[in-house]
Amino acid sequence: MYPQLCVLCCGEFFGGEPRAQPCVCLLKCFLCKHSRGLMGRVPPLQGALVQVQAAEAVPARKEHLPTREQQLVALQCRGEFDVLVIGGGATGCGCALDAATRGLKTALLERDDFSSGTSSRSTKLIHGGVRYLQKAIMKLDFEQYRMVKEALEERAHLLQSAPHLSGALPIMLPIYKWWQLPYYWIGIKLYDLVAGSQCLKSSYVLTKSRALELFPMLRRDKLVGAIVYYDGQHNDARMNLAIALTAARYGAATANYTEVQHLLKNSDTGRVCGVRCRDVLTGKEFDVRAKCVINATGPFTDSVRKMDDQEVPNICQPSAGVHIVMPGYYSPDNMGLLDPDTSDGRVIFFLPWEKMTIAGTTDKVRNYLGPDVEVRRGDVLAAWSGIRPLVTNPDSKDTQSLSRNHVVTVSDSGLITIAGGKWTTYRAMARDTIDAAVTMGLQLEGAEDWSPTLYIRLVQDYGLESEVAQHLASTYGDKAFEVAKIAQVTGKRWPIVGKRLVSEFPYIEAEVVYGVKEYARTAVDIISRRTRLAFLNVQAADEALPRIVDIMAKELNWSEQKKKEELETAKTFLYYEMGYKVKTDQLTDSSEISLVPADIERYKKRFRMFDKDKKGFITILDVQRVLQSISVQMDENTLHEILNEVDLNKNGQVELNEFLQLMSAIQKGRVSGSRLAVLMKSAEENLRRQCIPVDRSGGGL
Ligand SMILES: Cc1cc2nc3c(=O)[nH]c(=O)nc-3n(C[C@H](O)[C@H](O)[C@H](O)COP(=O)(O)OP(=O)(O)OC[C@H]3O[C@@H](n4cnc5c(N)ncnc54)[C@H](O)[C@@H]3O)c2cc1C
């Protein structure tokens, strides 16, 4: 059977003969049964219909996830695809999932890893946009209102489709002026109202004392009270991956590390009919043919549009956003803080995420916390920036108002571009691109048999630590059992299985093996998107790298040379992209060494306690010797890590100068939590106590 598909819904997206009749989507669509128009955002689509074989029912979900190698074979051997999506971020994977669940023969190509772009660098909120509702009301802007309404519907859908990866988060709006209280209250109540039955939980007002009870680190002066409302929060990279994996299970040929180099065009009609791509890992180039090519490349939208037509004007205006991660104690466990209306017009937030705190910049954070909470630059555990693919409307002067809206355009040659929008509305964007009412209510990878108590079975059946089990359940959902099955025996009485990659995070070695099955091909894929270590603590990520590379090498048959390269690349990534450089710069900033002579003497004395031979530096053996003398045991790997944090010139030893720089940085608050500093101080105290003569020991035996 060869039925026709409708327009918004995509009939015209597949090219073919021009149609004589009016667009069927004004009536009822064959597949989606909706009569939705283009919501005013999409220009009337000029083109033609072609007959695309659509499945009569949603295809069966594959039990076994195809390997990346099988996917590459499928891309080259399965003949012409119905839909080919360029870009493996939230938008592209959403499009691929929509198309695949409609039974369309679907391909997806991503030049880096899935979610390596903006989609792993978001604020992690699944939200309707409180601020946009305010704009909608103040400016009586119906389009803004509809955008918020749609986002709130999508918020509910996203939360339901992957409950293991997302949840509702209460967010506090601090109120500093009395008049703001009724103003914000009405705004937030309207937000609840617009969400209707999809409202996560009702918002409420807090008195000043109750607000401080819930958020004790909040600055108390001038605080009048607070309003708490609910939005969603998720693990964005894992959510993106879940969408990609679900698409693959529904038959989409998805390949990461496969770059589209140029578009193929039919020499007779001039229509886009496929792409030339390159497997970045092997360098092999090949063509993939498709009836319809979708450009979902986020900030790179215009570069793909220019592959189609060099002259086409830009529609995407990238805008960078920076986030930092600070220790969890900067925000309560389950309460975020947001000020939507600061004096410079920017939103200030700090939100709990994966037991840490995500914030804008430290300077801004400082203004919201009480004077007893010292905000130190050294508390920045990771930092990253993302590029928002804002879509500009050439006809509008007010680019702000359209900034988070999305646009679907179809070029004369049939290239479809989906640009703009936000994470929360990925599915609506995909629907507008392909029309996929079929995906309504669809559960993503891991969600089907997930329940909030699933982790208990992981503990009982496999002997995993409770914290690790909770992490696995909230990351892999029902697939957590597959990770647990391959978890290594620890050799300890408890936990029985599950060796951690780094002691302070619940990520285990088995996740690296499983990550390879989830198409991870580089160490960066593991530290930043399969686990979120690089986003949570760059130093911890750096420490986990050697072991990760070892495990990946076994799985992927890497040579020693390849291992070395991987390690280097991942370290460079942490250094330049995740804030490690800033951290190290703070430590090496010798121009700011400002220790008074007495302190210098004190620290020199402490240093010499370790540097017995007066070499001018301390090595791991020196530290081991001191630890033995005070009966403290520490394994060699941990000691290496501790020394490595301070060893700025990476020569395997800590020179006196490096030590003094560290102590100066600690005094200035630029560095915090240095394990070497704490260890040396407590060793010194221990040794001093041991030296107290019996006659001065307070009369002890
Ligand atoms: C700082 C920040 C915070 C945000 N916070 C939120 C939030 O809290 N909530 C929310 O809803 N939204 C948020 N957003 C918006 C949201 O993150 C983005 O709208 C969304 O992730 C965009 O997804 P995308 O798939 O369009 O782009 P991307 O994720 O960037 O994906 C595009 C992909 O295309 C690939 N690509 C490019 N060229 C090629 C090629 N030639 N061949 C193959 N692949 C190619 C790239 O490698 C990339 O992976 C935030 C954005 C930023 C910047």
The ligand as an SDF file (V2000), in Angstrom:
LIG
                    3D

 53 58  0  0  0  0  0  0  0  0999 V2000
   23.3400   27.3410   27.8640 C   0  0  0  0  0  0  0  0  0  0  0  0
   22.0490   26.7670   27.3480 C   0  0  0  0  0  0  0  0  0  0  0  0
   21.0740   26.3600   28.2420 C   0  0  0  0  0  0  0  0  0  0  0  0
   19.8750   25.8110   27.7670 C   0  0  0  0  0  0  0  0  0  0  0  0
   18.9560   25.3810   28.6720 N   0  0  0  0  0  0  0  0  0  0  0  0
   17.8060   24.8320   28.2530 C   0  0  0  0  0  0  0  0  0  0  0  0
   16.8710   24.3260   29.1960 C   0  0  0  0  0  0  0  0  0  0  0  0
   17.1010   24.3520   30.4010 O   0  0  0  0  0  0  0  0  0  0  0  0
   15.7250   23.7920   28.7210 N   0  0  0  0  0  0  0  0  0  0  0  0
   15.4330   23.7370   27.3970 C   0  0  0  0  0  0  0  0  0  0  0  0
   14.3530   23.2730   27.0380 O   0  0  0  0  0  0  0  0  0  0  0  0
   16.3160   24.1880   26.4670 N   0  0  0  0  0  0  0  0  0  0  0  0
   17.4910   24.7160   26.8640 C   0  0  0  0  0  0  0  0  0  0  0  0
   18.4140   25.1670   25.9480 N   0  0  0  0  0  0  0  0  0  0  0  0
   18.1260   25.0120   24.5180 C   0  0  0  0  0  0  0  0  0  0  0  0
   18.4400   23.5870   24.0440 C   0  0  0  0  0  0  0  0  0  0  0  0
   19.5620   23.0590   24.6960 O   0  0  0  0  0  0  0  0  0  0  0  0
   18.6650   23.5840   22.5410 C   0  0  0  0  0  0  0  0  0  0  0  0
   17.6080   24.2520   21.9250 O   0  0  0  0  0  0  0  0  0  0  0  0
   18.7210   22.1640   21.9820 C   0  0  0  0  0  0  0  0  0  0  0  0
   19.6170   21.3770   22.7040 O   0  0  0  0  0  0  0  0  0  0  0  0
   19.1430   22.2340   20.5260 C   0  0  0  0  0  0  0  0  0  0  0  0
   19.2420   20.9170   20.0440 O   0  0  0  0  0  0  0  0  0  0  0  0
   19.6690   20.6590   18.5400 P   0  0  0  0  0  0  0  0  0  0  0  0
   19.5300   19.2180   18.2890 O   0  0  0  0  0  0  0  0  0  0  0  0
   18.8910   21.5730   17.6610 O   0  0  0  0  0  0  0  0  0  0  0  0
   21.1940   21.1340   18.4630 O   0  0  0  0  0  0  0  0  0  0  0  0
   22.5190   20.3580   18.9210 P   0  0  0  0  0  0  0  0  0  0  0  0
   22.3300   19.6460   20.1940 O   0  0  0  0  0  0  0  0  0  0  0  0
   23.6310   21.3510   18.8790 O   0  0  0  0  0  0  0  0  0  0  0  0
   22.7230   19.2670   17.8000 O   0  0  0  0  0  0  0  0  0  0  0  0
   23.1590   19.5610   16.4950 C   0  0  0  0  0  0  0  0  0  0  0  0
   24.0740   18.4500   16.0600 C   0  0  0  0  0  0  0  0  0  0  0  0
   24.3270   18.5320   14.6490 O   0  0  0  0  0  0  0  0  0  0  0  0
   25.6000   17.9730   14.4300 C   0  0  0  0  0  0  0  0  0  0  0  0
   26.1040   18.3630   13.1090 N   0  0  0  0  0  0  0  0  0  0  0  0
   26.4380   19.6030   12.6900 C   0  0  0  0  0  0  0  0  0  0  0  0
   26.8820   19.5570   11.4120 N   0  0  0  0  0  0  0  0  0  0  0  0
   26.8370   18.2520   11.0230 C   0  0  0  0  0  0  0  0  0  0  0  0
   27.1910   17.5540    9.8310 C   0  0  0  0  0  0  0  0  0  0  0  0
   27.6910   18.2100    8.7720 N   0  0  0  0  0  0  0  0  0  0  0  0
   27.0300   16.2150    9.7730 N   0  0  0  0  0  0  0  0  0  0  0  0
   26.5280   15.5370   10.8420 C   0  0  0  0  0  0  0  0  0  0  0  0
   26.1870   16.1490   12.0020 N   0  0  0  0  0  0  0  0  0  0  0  0
   26.3330   17.4850   12.0950 C   0  0  0  0  0  0  0  0  0  0  0  0
   26.4240   18.5360   15.5780 C   0  0  0  0  0  0  0  0  0  0  0  0
   27.5970   17.7700   15.8140 O   0  0  0  0  0  0  0  0  0  0  0  0
   25.4250   18.4960   16.7430 C   0  0  0  0  0  0  0  0  0  0  0  0
   25.5940   17.3400   17.5550 O   0  0  0  0  0  0  0  0  0  0  0  0
   19.6280   25.6990   26.3820 C   0  0  0  0  0  0  0  0  0  0  0  0
   20.6180   26.1020   25.4850 C   0  0  0  0  0  0  0  0  0  0  0  0
   21.8210   26.6190   25.9610 C   0  0  0  0  0  0  0  0  0  0  0  0
   22.8620   27.0520   25.0070 C   0  0  0  0  0  0  0  0  0  0  0  0
  1  2  1  0
  2  3  1  0
  2 52  2  0
  3  4  2  0
  4  5  1  0
  4 50  1  0
  5  6  2  0
  6  7  1  0
  6 13  1  0
  7  8  2  0
  7  9  1  0
  9 10  1  0
 10 11  2  0
 10 12  1  0
 12 13  2  0
 13 14  1  0
 14 15  1  0
 14 50  1  0
 15 16  1  0
 16 17  1  0
 16 18  1  0
 18 19  1  0
 18 20  1  0
 20 21  1  0
 20 22  1  0
 22 23  1  0
 23 24  1  0
 24 25  2  0
 24 26  1  0
 24 27  1  0
 27 28  1  0
 28 29  2  0
 28 30  1  0
 28 31  1  0
 31 32  1  0
 32 33  1  0
 33 34  1  0
 33 48  1  0
 34 35  1  0
 35 36  1  0
 35 46  1  0
 36 37  1  0
 36 45  1  0
 37 38  2  0
 38 39  1  0
 39 40  1  0
 39 45  2  0
 40 41  1  0
 40 42  2  0
 42 43  1  0
 43 44  2  0
 44 45  1  0
 46 47  1  0
 46 48  1  0
 48 49  1  0
 50 51  2  0
 51 52  1  0
 52 53  1  0
M  END
$$$$
